[in-house]
Amino acid sequence: MSDCGMNEAVPAPGMTEAMSDTKAVASRKPSGITSLPLELILEISSYLGQKERGRLTQTCRTLNAHLAPELYQHDAKNDDNHALWFACRMNIVSTLETVLARNDSLVNSHFEKNHGIDPRNISDPRGLSPLSVAVRAGSIRATKKLLSLGADANIADHALLSHGLLFYPIHWAVSPPRRDKRKDVPSRMVKILSASGARLNQVPLGRRRDLLQDGAFHLEEAPIFHALTVPLPCVVAFRREHGDNHTAYKDEINKAFEEQLSLLQTLLRHGADPNLRDRQGRTPLMSLLLQLARYRPAFPFDSKFATREEMDEQRHIVCQNVLPYIDMLVSAGADLSAQAAYDSAQNDDGAERKTALHLACGLDERYGAAVVRLLDHGSDANATSVPYGRTPLYEYCEQPPRDPQTAAGLGALIARGARLDQRDDAGCTPLHALCLARAAVCDRAKLARMLVLRWGADPLARDRAGRTAEGYARENGDTETAGFLAKMKWRQNAKKNQKAEEEVARRLSGIGQAG
């Protein structure tokens, strides 16, 4: 056992030094790219794409100092300007200043290529100006810097977008609505652009009807119409914690409306015209009510399974949020007597032109609060349409509410003096219009009773064709309403005959006394 140590192999002379050198080399830690000669790093970077070179410059300050100049030079030389786009999109003022210091003419240029960041799913189409990119992204610091360096607040985009329009920066400020944790970004953008001379009543350029979607009609209009869209709640998968409460999204709806209201207020304060007409001749107030008419309740489940009460409740929430919009537009000078053919598909000169009150009365009865609010602000309950001469009451008669007794808008209209004996160009009264309407028999009969018994409509009135409302009801197969009106006509005739007999008797008695 003691001889084992004597038999161990002894290293040859010189091998000890070689082994120690080998261990030293093997024990070194891997070196980073910064340990390479600068010339080699620059050569490697020349084979990388622009985005990869940008990431390489961010690895350390030493590389940034040497690679950044070449990066900016390559960026401008290849008409790519990715660094400029990146600075505008990501709100990096220092990079923005560096790029524009090298070439200040880029401040009012347009990007010739699409730019994006794949991992973060961020992209912008070609044809946008640096200011449009910054505004579209909500990059407030970059927007201010661009404007301070001479960016034109009214520079239009150069390439048609998917919806067939050329936006100005002000349109990107208000559309499309973004889900942003920062509060009131659109309002702040409007203030910044307005202070630099942006035209708030400017409409987009390059309009192409064939590319516009039906639900995106506001995109082709001035910014104030963008601010009047009815925001929808973000419907996500149904969660157990929501329970049976169908108003779980009430807070979200209220928040969305609050931000839209703030945007509208900012636009009006900085010069947006509350009576501006869109391409169809409609005012902002009419546009708002049309948005309300097109609103469809949204739920965290298929809407086919929603009850009427659930849908009514959500409509009520939305209507209550729309009322402050009406107040703000009227206080800013909106003309309540303005008329337009708002329900015409084309801007037809022969189409019927109506007021905003007409439109509100034609909405779902759950939106009656909008009718009341317009009347409170002074809308004329007897304003007549052109050329047919119909008042807002005709709208209720053509679309009878399910329960006239609880229809707040209808009651308010009558209370404000709506005329029941009004005649349109065909000589029809509102009662005639009711019997001509394509509506449920039960709804028509209920309203007919209220018009005649409570408010005094004349069932004997005849139009220019010599027909009564009863005749039109029978023609429509509505025997219930026709029977009621026939009974009312008999009573009216009986009263008239009684009065006539009393008048004859009075005269005869007067003659007898004289003899």
Secondary structure, DSSP 8 states (H G I E B T S, - for coil): -TTTTTTS----TTHHHHHHHHHHHHHS----GGGS-HHHHHHHHTTS-HHHHHHHHTS-HHHHHHHHHHHHHHHHHTT--HHHHHHHHHT-HHHHHHHHHH-GGGGG---SS-EEEGGGTEEE-TT--HHHHHHHHT-HHHHHHHHHTT--TT---SS--TTS-B--HHHHHHSS----SSTTHHHHHHHHHHHTT--TT---BS--GGG--GGGGGGGS-HHHHTT-----------GGGTT-TTTTHHHHHHHHHHHHHHHHHHHHTT--TT---TTS--HHHHHHHHHHH-----SS-GGG--HHHHHHHHHHHHHHHHHHHHHHHHTT--TT--B-TT-SS--TTS-BB-HHHHHHTS-GGGHHHHHHHHHTT--TT---BTT---HHHHHHHS--S-GGG-HHHHHHHHTT--TT---TT---HHHHHHHS---HHHHHHHHHIIIIIT---TT---TTS--HHHHHHHTT-HHHHHHHHHHHHHHHHHHHHHHHHHHHHHHHHHHHH-
